Amino acid sequence: MVGDAPSLIASTLAIIVGFYISRQLRIYTSRRKRISENGCELPAKYPFWDPIFGLDVIYDAIRSVKRKTFLSEKQSHYEVYGNTHSSRLTTFPVISTIEPDNIKAVLSTKFKDFEIGSPRRRAFSPILANSILVADGPEWEHSRAFLKPSFSRSQVGDLTTLESHVQHLLKAIPRDGSTVDLADLFFRYTADVTTDFMFGESIGSLPHPEEFGGDMAQACRDVQLGAERRFRLGVFADMVPQPAFYRSVDKVHAYMNEHVEKALQRRNLQKGANGEEEGAKDTNPGRFVFSEEMAKLTSDRFVLRDQLGGIFFAGRDTTATLLSNLFFVLAREHKVWKQLREEIASLNGRLPTLDELKQLKYLGYCLNETLRLYPIVQGTSRVALHDLILPTGGGPSATSPIFVAKGTLVVFHLFALHKRKDLWGEDAEDFRPMRWEGEKASWNFLPFGGGPRNCIGQQFALTEASYTAVRLLQTFDAIEMRDPRPWTESIGATCSNANGVQVAMIS
């Protein structure tokens, strides 16, 4: 019997290998048939020397981020290798595309055939493991339903609360013509607004800069930079020492945990011993408090912490980045500033209502043009759950359908999409708000994503940015540029100007 063991092992291995080869042949045959039936052709290939892990692609990406040239280098890749091309990221084959039809397929028409996937989950799980931002399938559907009521029109349109924070912002801006970094003030301002909306109490970083300065502000920045770096490292993310990243994760979690406990305590105060409502005093009568509403739906501390963390980062950084980029442009485009002032003169100095904000067409054009030239998120990705076909990008003409194998990472870079001259004209690199007059929604412009998974806080961000811009335009007569350097990328979870917004506000 012992002597038969080697032959038994050999036979077992032969069966396994035979089964594997047979399975691969079936897959290959099936794929070749599908490719032929759909007229698929290969997209152009980005040249890389490591065909297994794409280590050179990882190195180039990390190096370009450090050099602050990632966006320009990626844009040049599309110009050289085409609007759809293939490459590799560690163990994942990659399709990079800025073709609107392909993006529409991934985000909308073939939505259920894709997921966020392990690359992004791996990158962000240390900080947001239970967040909607990295959830897939039924978990994502539950999170979306869980969060969506909190972004109803009545909550988004709470302009009275917003005005109280605008007053702090206005007081923080010097009136003597001295230079101020509006980017820093905007990030503090949106931290105040977001914490007030989420926790029922603002962190107060504008009136009390020490409240969100130093360690905590840096921890938030380090967490985002670290997560994006982990994404580029792919399967190697957990192999590279990241002590500073994990220290920052602990600080952010501690901050969120503190507010989770407060929300649960407040919720428990409103319950009797049998767990039913007994009319206990509401700690925030008449006000919607995001964390307390969430605590009514779950008492899971980890879920609450990570969902709150995801909304905090999105709420703070999205609007702050949009406002910073807008005022970076306005300091250089005095005609645009003048036209905006003329438009808001119709308010006669009154605080705008939500409906009046929507009627300020030129302001809307300016926000759209800012989001086009300087997208808040530089790109996004999905992983194919099945073998499938994308409509275009293959062959010498780059117009044939392309076959996408299960497990392929499909990436699209919005900053490159938004600057395509064949879509936006020869002046695609220029800031021209009036290009939006009569422009209809399309897959050429995706500042907040698209399809079922579009940004849940889009209206909150646009309302906050619009209202804040109006109030600054009402208060100040002019804006002066105090830093002639061009916009320079700083990439984390969002994409902002590395040099801030150095200006003087003249009243």
C-alpha positions in Angstrom: 0.0 0.0 0.0 2.8 2.4 0.9 4.5 1.6 -2.4 1.3 2.7 -4.2 1.2 6.1 -2.6 3.5 7.9 -5.1 1.5 6.6 -8.0 -1.8 7.6 -6.3 -0.4 11.1 -5.8 0.8 11.3 -9.4 -2.6 10.1 -10.6 -4.4 12.7 -8.5 -2.2 15.5 -9.7 -2.7 14.4 -13.3 -6.5 14.5 -12.8 -6.3 17.9 -11.3 -4.0 19.3 -14.0 -6.1 17.6 -16.7 -9.3 19.2 -15.2 -7.6 22.6 -15.0 -6.4 22.4 -18.6 -9.8 21.2 -19.8 -11.5 24.0 -18.0 -9.1 26.6 -19.4 -9.7 25.3 -22.9 -13.4 25.5 -22.5 -13.1 29.1 -21.3 -10.7 30.0 -24.1 -13.0 28.4 -26.7 -16.1 30.2 -25.3 -14.3 33.5 -25.2 -13.0 33.2 -28.8 -16.5 32.5 -30.0 -17.9 35.5 -28.1 -15.1 37.7 -29.4 -15.8 36.6 -33.0 -19.6 36.9 -32.8 -19.3 40.5 -31.4 -16.6 41.7 -33.8 -14.3 42.5 -30.9 -10.7 43.7 -31.4 -7.9 44.4 -29.0 -7.4 47.9 -27.7 -4.0 49.6 -27.9 -1.5 48.4 -25.3 0.3 50.7 -22.9 4.0 49.5 -22.9 5.2 47.9 -19.7 8.1 45.5 -19.1 6.6 43.5 -16.1 3.8 41.3 -17.6 3.0 39.6 -14.3 2.7 42.4 -11.7 3.1 45.6 -13.7 5.7 46.8 -11.2 6.9 49.5 -13.5 3.4 50.8 -13.9 3.1 51.0 -10.1 6.5 52.7 -9.8 5.6 55.3 -12.5 2.3 56.1 -10.9 3.7 56.6 -7.4 6.6 58.7 -8.8 4.3 60.9 -10.8 2.1 61.6 -7.8 5.2 62.7 -5.8 6.3 64.9 -8.7 2.8 66.3 -9.0 2.6 65.3 -12.7 0.2 62.3 -12.4 -2.7 64.1 -14.2 -0.6 65.5 -17.1 1.1 62.1 -17.6 -2.1 60.2 -17.6 -3.6 62.7 -20.1 -0.6 62.2 -22.3 -1.1 58.4 -22.2 -4.6 58.8 -23.6 -3.2 61.1 -26.3 -0.5 58.7 -27.3 -2.1 55.3 -26.8 -5.7 56.2 -27.5 -8.9 56.9 -25.5 -9.1 53.2 -24.6 -5.9 51.1 -23.9 -4.8 48.2 -21.8 -2.1 47.8 -19.1 -1.7 46.0 -15.8 -1.9 46.7 -12.0 -0.3 43.9 -10.0 -2.5 40.8 -10.6 -5.2 42.7 -12.5 -5.4 43.3 -16.2 -6.5 46.9 -16.7 -8.5 48.7 -19.3 -8.2 52.5 -19.1 -10.9 54.4 -21.0 -12.3 57.9 -21.4 -14.9 56.9 -24.0 -18.3 58.1 -22.8 -20.1 55.0 -24.3 -17.8 52.7 -22.3 -18.2 54.7 -19.1 -22.0 54.6 -19.5 -21.9 50.8 -19.9 -19.7 50.4 -16.8 -21.7 52.8 -14.6 -25.2 52.3 -15.9 -26.3 49.9 -18.6 -24.0 47.1 -17.3 -24.0 48.3 -13.7 -24.7 44.8 -12.2 -21.8 43.3 -14.1 -19.3 45.4 -12.2 -18.3 46.0 -8.6 -16.0 48.3 -6.7 -13.8 45.3 -6.2 -10.9 44.3 -4.1 -8.4 46.9 -5.2 -10.4 49.8 -3.7 -11.7 47.8 -0.8 -8.1 46.8 0.1 -7.0 50.4 -0.2 -9.7 51.9 2.0 -10.7 49.1 4.3 -8.4 50.2 7.2 -10.3 53.4 7.5 -13.7 52.8 5.9 -14.3 49.0 6.0 -18.1 49.4 6.6 -18.7 52.5 4.5 -20.9 52.8 1.4 -17.8 54.0 -0.4 -16.3 50.5 -0.6 -19.5 48.3 -0.3 -20.7 46.1 -3.2 -23.9 44.2 -4.0 -26.6 43.8 -1.3 -24.4 45.5 1.2 -24.1 48.6 -1.0 -27.9 48.6 -1.7 -28.5 48.5 2.1 -26.1 51.3 2.7 -27.6 53.4 0.0 -31.1 53.0 1.3 -29.8 53.6 4.8 -28.2 56.9 3.9 -30.4 58.3 1.2 -33.2 59.8 3.4 -30.6 61.9 5.1 -30.0 63.8 1.9 -33.5 64.8 1.2 -34.3 68.3 -0.1 -35.4 69.5 3.3 -32.0 68.6 4.9 -29.9 69.8 2.0 -31.7 73.1 2.0 -31.0 74.1 5.6 -29.6 77.5 4.7 -30.1 79.0 8.1 -27.6 76.7 9.6 -25.3 77.3 6.7 -25.5 81.0 7.1 -24.2 80.8 10.7 -21.0 79.1 9.4 -20.7 81.6 6.6 -20.6 84.4 9.2 -17.6 82.7 10.8 -16.0 82.4 7.3 -16.5 86.1 6.5 -15.0 87.1 9.9 -11.9 85.0 9.2 -11.1 86.8 5.9 -9.0 89.9 6.3 -10.5 93.2 5.2 -7.2 95.1 5.0 -6.1 93.7 1.6 -3.6 91.3 3.1 -3.1 87.8 1.6 -5.2 84.9 2.8 -5.2 81.3 1.8 -8.9 80.7 1.0 -8.3 77.0 0.5 -7.3 76.6 4.2 -10.4 78.6 5.3 -12.7 76.6 3.0 -11.5 73.3 4.4 -12.1 74.6 8.0 -15.5 76.0 6.9 -16.7 72.7 5.4 -15.4 70.8 8.4 -17.6 73.0 10.6 -20.6 72.6 8.3 -20.2 68.9 7.9 -19.8 68.2 11.6 -22.8 70.3 12.4 -24.9 68.4 9.9 -23.6 65.0 11.1 -23.3 65.4 14.8 -25.6 68.3 15.7 -22.6 70.3 16.9 -19.9 72.0 14.9 -16.2 71.4 15.5 -15.8 75.2 15.3 -12.5 75.2 13.5 -13.1 78.7 12.0 -13.8 80.6 15.3 -11.4 78.2 17.1 -8.7 77.1 14.7 -7.0 74.8 17.3 -10.1 72.6 17.2 -9.3 71.1 13.8 -5.7 72.1 13.4 -2.5 70.3 13.9 -2.7 66.6 14.5 -6.3 66.0 13.5 -6.2 67.9 10.2 -3.0 66.2 9.3 -4.4 62.8 10.2 -7.3 63.3 7.8 -4.9 64.3 5.0 -2.5 61.4 5.7 -5.4 58.9 5.7 -6.5 60.0 2.3 -3.0 60.1 0.8 -2.3 56.7 2.3 -5.4 55.1 1.0 -4.7 56.3 -2.6 -1.1 55.0 -2.3 -2.4 51.6 -1.2 -4.7 51.5 -4.3 -1.7 52.0 -6.5 0.3 49.3 -4.6 -2.5 46.8 -5.3 -1.8 43.4 -3.7 1.4 44.7 -2.2 -0.5 47.3 -0.1 -0.3 45.3 3.1 3.3 44.3 2.5 4.6 47.8 2.6 5.1 49.3 6.1 2.8 52.2 6.7 3.1 53.2 10.4 2.2 56.9 9.8 -0.9 55.9 7.9 -2.2 53.5 10.6 -1.5 56.1 13.3 -3.6 58.5 11.4 -6.3 55.9 11.0 -6.4 55.4 14.8 -6.8 59.2 15.3 -9.7 59.5 12.9 -11.4 56.4 14.3 -11.0 57.8 17.8 -12.7 61.1 16.7 -15.6 59.2 15.0 -16.0 56.8 17.9 -16.5 59.7 20.3 -19.4 61.0 18.2 -20.8 57.5 17.7 -21.0 57.1 21.5 -22.7 60.5 21.9 -25.3 59.5 19.2 -26.0 56.2 20.9 -26.3 57.8 24.3 -28.7 60.4 23.0 -30.7 57.7 21.4 -30.9 55.7 24.5 -32.1 58.7 26.5 -35.1 58.8 24.2 -36.0 55.2 25.0 -37.6 53.6 28.0 -36.5 50.5 29.7 -38.5 48.4 27.3 -36.8 50.0 24.3 -39.9 51.9 23.1 -40.1 55.7 22.6 -41.4 57.5 25.7 -41.1 61.1 24.6 -37.8 61.9 26.3 -36.4 65.3 25.6 -34.9 65.7 22.1 -31.4 67.0 22.4 -31.7 68.9 19.1 -35.4 69.8 18.8 -36.5 70.7 15.3 -33.1 69.8 13.9 -32.0 66.9 11.7 -28.8 65.3 13.2 -27.3 62.7 10.8 -25.6 60.6 13.5 -28.7 60.4 15.6 -30.9 59.4 12.7 -28.4 56.7 11.8 -28.3 55.5 15.4 -32.1 54.9 15.1 -31.4 52.4 12.4 -28.4 50.5 13.9 -26.4 50.3 17.1 -23.4 48.6 15.4 -20.6 50.9 16.4 -18.3 49.8 13.6 -21.0 50.5 10.9 -21.8 53.9 12.4 -18.1 54.8 12.7 -17.3 53.9 9.1 -20.5 55.4 7.5 -19.9 58.6 9.4 -16.3 58.6 8.4 -17.2 58.2 4.7 -19.7 61.0 4.8 -17.4 63.3 6.7 -14.5 62.9 4.2 -16.9 63.3 1.2 -18.8 66.2 2.8 -15.8 68.1 3.9 -13.4 67.6 1.0 -15.8 67.8 -2.0 -17.2 71.2 -1.3 -13.9 72.7 0.0 -12.1 71.5 -3.1 -14.8 72.9 -5.4 -14.8 76.3 -3.7 -11.0 76.4 -3.7 -10.8 75.7 -7.4 -13.6 78.2 -8.2 -11.9 81.0 -6.4 -8.5 80.1 -7.8 -10.0 80.7 -11.2 -12.0 83.9 -10.2 -8.8 85.5 -8.9 -7.5 85.2 -12.5 -10.7 85.8 -14.4 -11.9 89.3 -13.4 -14.6 89.4 -16.2 -16.1 86.3 -14.7 -16.1 87.8 -11.2 -17.8 90.9 -12.6 -20.5 88.9 -14.4 -21.2 86.9 -11.3 -21.5 90.1 -9.2 -24.0 91.4 -11.8 -26.0 88.3 -11.6 -26.3 88.2 -7.9 -27.2 91.9 -7.8 -30.8 90.7 -8.6 -30.9 89.6 -4.9 -30.6 93.2 -3.7 -28.4 92.1 -0.9 -30.9 89.5 0.4 -29.8 86.1 1.6 -30.7 83.7 -1.3 -33.3 81.0 -0.9 -32.8 77.5 -2.3 -35.0 78.3 -5.3 -33.2 81.6 -5.9 -29.8 79.7 -5.9 -31.1 77.4 -8.7 -32.1 80.5 -10.8 -28.5 81.8 -10.8 -27.6 80.3 -14.2 -24.2 81.9 -14.7 -23.1 80.7 -11.2 -24.2 77.2 -12.2 -22.2 77.5 -15.4 -19.1 78.6 -13.4 -19.4 75.7 -11.0 -19.8 73.2 -13.9 -16.8 74.7 -15.7 -14.7 74.5 -12.5 -15.7 70.8 -12.1 -14.9 70.1 -15.7 -11.4 71.6 -15.6 -10.6 70.5 -12.1 -12.6 67.4 -11.2 -12.8 66.8 -7.5 -12.1 63.1 -8.0 -9.5 62.5 -10.7 -10.8 59.1 -11.7 -12.6 55.9 -10.5 -12.6 52.2 -11.3 -14.7 49.1 -11.4 -13.9 45.3 -11.6 -15.7 43.1 -14.1 -17.7 40.3 -12.4 -18.2 38.4 -15.6 -16.8 38.2 -19.1 -18.5 41.0 -21.1 -18.3 43.4 -24.1 -17.7 47.1 -24.0 -18.9 49.0 -27.0 -15.9 50.7 -28.3 -12.1 51.2 -28.2 -10.7 48.2 -30.2 -8.8 47.8 -33.4 -6.7 50.2 -35.5 -9.7 52.7 -35.6 -10.3 52.3 -31.9 -14.0 52.0 -32.6 -14.6 48.2 -32.5 -16.1 46.5 -29.4 -13.6 45.2 -26.9 -13.8 42.0 -24.9 -13.3 42.4 -21.1 -12.5 39.3 -19.2 -13.8 38.6 -15.7 -11.6 40.2 -13.1 -10.4 43.1 -15.3 -10.1 46.5 -13.7 -11.7 49.2 -15.8 -10.4 52.6 -15.0 -11.6 56.0 -16.2 -9.8 59.3 -15.6 -12.3 62.2 -15.5 -9.8 65.0 -15.9 -8.8 63.5 -19.2 -12.4 62.9 -20.3 -13.3 66.5 -19.5 -10.4 67.9 -21.6 -11.0 66.0 -24.8 -11.0 68.5 -27.6 -13.2 66.4 -29.8 -15.9 66.6 -27.1 -15.4 70.1 -25.8 -13.8 72.0 -28.7 -10.4 73.4 -29.3 -10.7 75.6 -26.2 -11.2 72.6 -23.9 -8.3 73.7 -21.7 -9.8 77.2 -21.2 -12.2 78.3 -18.6 -15.3 79.4 -20.5 -18.6 79.2 -18.4 -20.9 80.1 -21.3 -20.1 76.7 -23.0 -22.7 75.4 -20.6 -25.5 77.5 -22.0 -27.9 75.0 -23.5 -25.6 72.1 -22.6 -27.5 68.9 -21.7 -26.5 66.2 -19.3 -24.3 63.6 -20.9 -21.7 61.0 -20.2 -19.0 63.5 -21.3 -19.2 65.2 -17.9 -19.2 63.2 -14.7 -18.0 65.3 -11.7 -20.2 63.2 -9.3 -20.1 59.9 -11.1 -23.1 58.4 -12.9 -25.7 55.7 -12.8 -27.1 54.1 -9.7 -23.9 54.7 -7.8 -23.6 58.4 -8.4 -22.6 60.7 -5.5 -25.4 60.6 -2.9 -24.3 64.0 -1.5 -24.2 65.8 -4.9 -27.0 68.3 -4.1 -25.7 68.9 -0.6 -22.2 69.9 -2.1 -23.6 72.1 -4.9 -26.0 73.9 -2.5 -23.3 74.5 0.0 -20.8 75.7 -2.7 -23.4 77.9 -4.4 -24.6 79.6 -1.2 -21.1 80.2 0.0 -20.0 81.7 -3.3 -23.0 84.0 -3.4 -22.3 85.3 0.1 -18.7 86.0 -0.7 -19.6 87.8 -3.9 -22.2 89.8 -2.0 -19.6 90.8 0.7 -16.5 91.6 -1.4 -16.2 93.9 -4.3 -13.1 92.3 -5.9 -10.6 89.5 -5.6 -6.8 89.8 -6.3 -4.4 87.0 -7.1 -1.4 86.9 -4.8 0.3 83.8 -6.2 1.0 83.7 -9.9 1.9 80.0 -9.9 -0.3 77.7 -12.1 -2.7 75.2 -10.6 -0.5 72.3 -9.4 -2.1 68.9 -8.6 -2.2 67.5 -5.1 -3.8 64.1 -5.2 -5.5 62.3 -2.3 -9.1 61.1 -2.2 -9.8 64.4 -3.9 -7.7 66.5 -6.2 -6.8 70.0 -5.2 -4.2 72.8 -5.8 -1.0 72.0 -3.9 -0.3 75.8 -3.4 -3.7 76.7 -2.0 -5.6 79.8 -3.0 -3.5 82.8 -2.1 -5.6 85.9 -2.7 -6.7 89.2 -1.2 -10.4 89.9 -0.8 -11.3 93.6 -1.4 -14.4 95.2 0.1 
